[in-house]
Amino acid sequence: MIQVDPFWLLVLPLLFAFGWLTARIEIRQGRSRRAVNLSGLVKAIQALSVGDRQRAVDPLLEAARESPDLLGIQRALANLFRQQGEPDRAIEVRLSLLARDRLATSLSQELLLELAQDYLAAGIMDRAEVCLTELRSTPLSQQASRYEVAMFQQQRRWADVLASLNRLGQEEGDKTLRFHCYAEMGDLESAAALWSDHPRLTHPRGAFAGRHLCIHCGFRTEQHYWQCPGCMAWDSLTPLEGNARPLAEAAMP
């Protein structure tokens, strides 16, 4: 018969009890961490509900530090940084997320599009362009092309604007933009083929001199532009009654 040392008869129950107690402590700590995260998220939501973005940052940061694996919190924090005018901090968060291992392809593409928006907000156009170019053959290509259209207009890269529009496909709403791209490039023949009776073909400098108002953003200017300097809309400046006069009359001595 095997002899059992009485010492182990006393120690084994204690070891079992210690293991059970350790497990319970870990479970409680996990619950506590989850409660802290939920508390931080509630505070952030409350702050955002009243439009206080600044007050939402600290609880989100706290939740992100305590639960670094929760990507949703990290992305929300990066978006908040961008919205409150801190794109550099948004870029830092987004790059750290993209550096993680085993990210799903769809998630990586979403993060890349968000990173492009961060770069655009920071005015780092070359890096934004790299991100958007990588997305051209993905399910997010349409969204990427729309950001390219806006970015290339800002850079006055009219041929690239047209190329991005072509990737989006022919739409009637693009007619104005396409026309002005050709006109800005000096290709009046292509512009006329697209819109033969547009006033720009007969009045290159605009039909009226004097004060103008943008019907989209309310921007006021002392002269006519085909593209509003305020909101970048085309054909949106209209002469203000009593302040504008025909351009031919304004040129008279």
Sequence and secondary structure as in RCSB ss.txt:
>XXXX:A:sequence
MIQVDPFWLLVLPLLFAFGWLTARIEIRQGRSRRAVNLSGLVKAIQALSVGDRQRAVDPLLEAARESPDLLGIQR
ALANLFRQQGEPDRAIEVRLSLLARDRLATSLSQELLLELAQDYLAAGIMDRAEVCLTELRSTPLSQQASRYEVA
MFQQQRRWADVLASLNRLGQEEGDKTLRFHCYAEMGDLESAAALWSDHPRLTHPRGAFAGRHLCIHCGFRTEQHY
WQCPGCMAWDSLTPLEGNARPLAEAAMP
>XXXX:A:secstr
     HHHHHHHHHHHHHHHHHHHHHHHHHHHHHHHHHHHHHHHHHHHHTT HHHHHHHHHHHHHH TT HHHHH
HHHHHHHHTT HHHHHHHHHHHHTSTT  HHHHHHHHHHHHHHHHHHT HHHHHHHHHHTTTSTTHHHHHHHHHH
HHHHTT HHHHHHHHHHH   GGGHHHHHHHHHHTT HHHHHHH TT HHHH TT SEEEEEEETTT  EESS  
SB TTT  BS EEEEEEEEEEHHHHT  
